[in-house]
Amino acid sequence: MFLCAYCTANTLDRVTADDAARLDLINIAFGTIRDGLLWYPRIDETKPELDRIRAAHPGIRILLSIGGWGAGGFSTMAKTPEGIAAFTASCMTVADALALDGLDIDWEYPTIGSAGIDHAPEDRENFTALLRSLREALGPEKMLTIAAGAGKYMIEAIEIPKIVPLLDYFSLMTYDMAGGWTPACHHTALYPTGHPDVHNMCVDAAVRIFGEAGVPQEKLVIGAAFYSRRWTHIPAGDNLGFGERCYDPADKDSGLWGPGYTEIAEKLIDPASPESKGWRLVRDDVAHARWLYNPEKEEFLSFDDEESVAEKVRYARDKGLAGVMYWEHSCDPSRRLLRAMSEECR
């Protein structure tokens, strides 16, 4: 079982030698698509950082993730064999320049336009054709992976039986499973909470959905969150905000990203911190998840802590999964979460 970090391209310099020693893989986020080709303008800046990381941990594998939320161009590029071939060639150019160990495709999502990207019904088949082209170009020694939305919508958007043989693993984005479109609740819970007012998306449900669709357990990776989701204008209700909705229709930021874990641990949870005043910590032993609520501020934060990320590692081991990944490395400069995960991996 392995441990994988997503690191943004502009924060690779924050990956220390100790970090590298604790990791098995790093996914660089992100390359994108411009004019139908891979666009990654940071090769000259990235190469020295990768050399430094590999010197600290020669066995580490490094992939470039291509896409991300709101990153379009996939659907238009993949409409023709010629478009796929040109994109594949551009990927190999960057992979060679950075001596990458593979590529991670983060198309969010085929056939679905929720992120405001180009999309079409034929994306489902074209996604398979794209992955087949990349696998042939990479060969058997290099890795090819995808980041997958953690719900049935993803299963319906791709051809699972056809792409399983092409991929080393599926990274299930088992975070952001709640947000502004839901009541205040867990966004990265391991198990369903059982609360009647929330839809109970969770890691365990995502693993079952993909397993039932035909993805072997050994090709599944689950995700942990090094950041929080913050809901605002949330009344206390009967359960310190849990299951309550934002009551201000003008608040468009409720349910978006909140602080990283270091800030939560050092400012909001630590009773010695002045900023911790008014915050109530709740450990949900059913969902194996955490939240913070401040009645005066009417704010709700959903997040992972050291115990919950270690539980996810144990879950992955017990289920025979390929590994655990997390988004995103720079959100926890204290390294509390990385240490908890890596120690549980050993």
N, C-alpha and C positions, 0 to 999 in steps of 0.2 A: 504494500500500500504506500502511495506517495503523497507528498504535500506540495501544493502548487500555489504560487503567489501571482496575482495580477498586479503589475506595476505600471503606472503610466510612464510614457517615454521620457517625460521631463523630470521624473523623480528617481530614475535608475541610480543616480549618484547617492541616493540614501540607502541603497542595499549594501550593508556592511559585510565584512568577511564572516562575521558570526551569523548574520542572516543567511548568507549563501550556504553555510555549513548545515543549517537547519532545513534547507529546502531541497527538493528534488527537481522541481521545474519552476521556471519563471515564464509568464506570458506577458509580453510587452504590449501595452494598450496605448494607442491603436494605430494601425495603418488604415487608410480609407481608400475609396475609389474616386478617381478623378479622370474624366474623359475615358472611362472604361478600363483604366489601368490602375494597378496598385500605386498609391501615392504615399510615400514615407520619406519626407524630406530631411530626416534627422540622422541619416546614415553616418556622417562624419562625427557627430556627437555621440551616437550610440555605440559605435564599434569599440572605442577605448573603454567604455564602461563594461561592455560584455567581456572584453579581455581581462579586465580587473576581476570581475565576478568569477570567471572561469579559472583564473589563477588561484583564487581563494578556495574554489570547490571544483576541481577538474571534472567531476562526474555529473555536474548539473546540466540539465537540458533546458534550452531557451528557445521559445517559440514567439513568433509575431502574431498577435491577434489582429484580425482585419474586420473592421465594422464598428459595432457598438450601437447604442440607442441613438436613433436619428441619423445614422450614417447610411445614406442611400447609394444608389448606383448599381446595386447587385442585380435587380430585376432587369434593368435595361441592358446591362453588360451580358447577362446570361441568356438573352433571347435568341442568340445565334451561336452556332459552333465557332464562327470566326471571332465573335466577341469573347467567348470563353477561352479560346486559344491565345488571344492577345493578352488577356488578363493573366492567364497562367504563366506565360512567358515573363511578364513583368514581375510576378511573384518570385519566380526563380532567380531573376536578376538581383532582387533585394535579399533573398535567402542566401545566395552565394556571397554577396558583399558582406553580410553579417555572420556568415558561417552558422546559420540557424540550424537547429535540430528539427524544425518543422514549422507548420502553420496552424493557426487556430482561426476558424471562420466564425464570425459573430454577426451573422445576418439576422437582424431583429425586425421583422421575421418574414420568411417567404409567404406570399399570398396575403399578408396582413399589412394594412397601411396605418396602424394606430400611431406609429412614430412619425407620420407625415412623409414617408419615403415612397419611392416608386414601387409598385407592386402589380401583380397580375395573377390570374388563376393558374397559368402555366408555370409559375415559379416552382411549384411542387416538383415537377419533372425536371425543370432546368437546374434546380438545386442539386439533384442527383448527378446530372451531367457535369456540373461545375466540380463537384467533389471527385468524380471519376477522373476528370482531366488533371486535377491537382494531385491525386494519388499516383497516377501514371507518371507525372513529371517528378514527383518527390522520390518515387521508388519505395521499396519495402523497408529501407533502413531509416528513413525520415518519418516523422510523426505528422499525422493529420487528425485534427480534432475539431469539434464544434462546441460553441456555447449555445445551450438550448433553454428556451423559456420553460419554466417548471409547471406546465399545465397541459391539459388536453388540447388546447389550441395549437400547441407546437406539434403534437402527434399528428393532428389533422393536416398540418401545413407541409409535412415532409414525408418521404417514402422510406419508412423505417427499415423494412426488410432489405431494400436495395442499398442503403447507405451504411448499414452496420458493418459489412465486410470491408468497406473503404476506410473506416475510421478506427483510430486507436481507442478513443473514448468520447463520451458525451459529457460535457461539463454542465450540470443542471444548475441554473441560476436560482438556487433556493434562497433567495433574498428578494426584496422588492415584491414579495408575494402579497403585500398590502400597500396602500398609499392613499392619495387623495380621493380615489374612487371607492374607498371602503371606510367603514368606521375606524376609529383608533383601535389598533390591535397589533398582534405580532406580525412582523414582516419576514421573519426568518426562523419560525418555530420548527422544532424537530418533530413534534407530534401535534395533532389537533387539540385545541383547548376545550372543545365541547361547549363553548359559549353559543347560545342560540342566535345571537345577532351578528355573527361573523361567519365567513364562508369557509374557515378552517383549512386554508391552503397551508401545507407544511412539507417538510423534507420527506417524511415517510410516505405521504400521499404521492409526491412526485416520483419517488423511486418505484412505487407500485405501478403507477401509470405507465412509465417507460418500460418497466419489466414486462407488464402485461402486453405491451405493444411489440415486444420481441427484442428488446435490447438486453443482452446478457448482463448480469450483475457486475461482472469483471470489466465491463466497458462503461460503467457509470461512475461519475464523480459528483459529489455534492458540494455545495458552496456555503461558506460562512461569511458573515458581514462584519467588517472592521469599522463600520459607520452605523449611524442610527437613522431611523425615519422619525420625523417630528410632525406631530399634529398640533394645531393651534386652535383656539376658541373651542375647546373641548370641555363640556361640563363634567363635574365629578361623577354624577349619576350614582349608581349603586355599587360601583366597583372601580373607584379611582380612575374614571375616564375610559376604562376598557369597554369597547362596544358602543361608545358614544360617537356621534357625528359632529363635525364642525358646524356650529350654528350660525356662522357669519357667511352669507353667500358671496360677499365681496372678497373673502380671503382665498386667494388662488394659490397660496404657498403651503397651506395645510396639507400634511401628508408627504411633503417633499423631504429631501435629505436633511438630516440633523448633524450634530457634531460627531467627530470620530471618537473611538473608544478612549483614547488617552485623555481627552478633554472631559469625557463623562466620568472616568475613574478618578481623575485628580481634582475636578471642580464640583461635580454634581453629587457624587457618591461619598467622597471623603468628608466626614463631618468636621474636619479641621479647616475645610475651605469655606470662606464666606459665601461663595456662590451656591453652596449646598443647601442653604436655608430654604425650607419649604418643599423640597423635593422628597417624594416618598418612593422607595424602591420596593418593587413587587417581584418575587420569584414565583413564577408559575410552574409548579411541579408537575402539572398535567402535560402542558405543552413543552416543558423543558426550555423555557424562554424567560426573558426579563422585560420589565418596563419600568419607567419612571414617570411619576405624575406630580405636577405642582398645582395645587388647587387655586392659589392666588394668581398665578400666571395663566392658568387653564391650558397648560401644555402637557403633552404626552409624548414620551420617547420610547421607541421599540429598538432593542439592540441585543447583541451577543456579548457575553462576558467570558472570563477565563473558564468557568465551569461549563457553560453551554457549548463553547467551541470544542472543549475536550470531549464532551458527550457526543458531539458529531463525529469526531474521530473514532471513538469507540463504536458508534453505530456503523460507520463505514467498514470497520474491521469485522464486526459481527455479521454484517450482511455480505461480506466478500466483495465489496466494491473496489474499484480501482484506486480511489483516493479521495482527498478533500482539497478544495481550492478556496481561496478567499479573495474578496474585493474589499478594499484595495490597500496595498502595503503601506502607503504613507499616512493612512488614517490612524495608525497606532504607533507613533514614534517611541512610545515607552517599551514596545515589544512584548507587552504582557500577553497578548493573545497569541502571537507567534510562538512564544516560549511554551505556553500551555498546550498548543497543538503539537509542536515538535516533540515535546516530552512524552505526550500520549502516543505519538507515532512510534517511539523507540521500544 
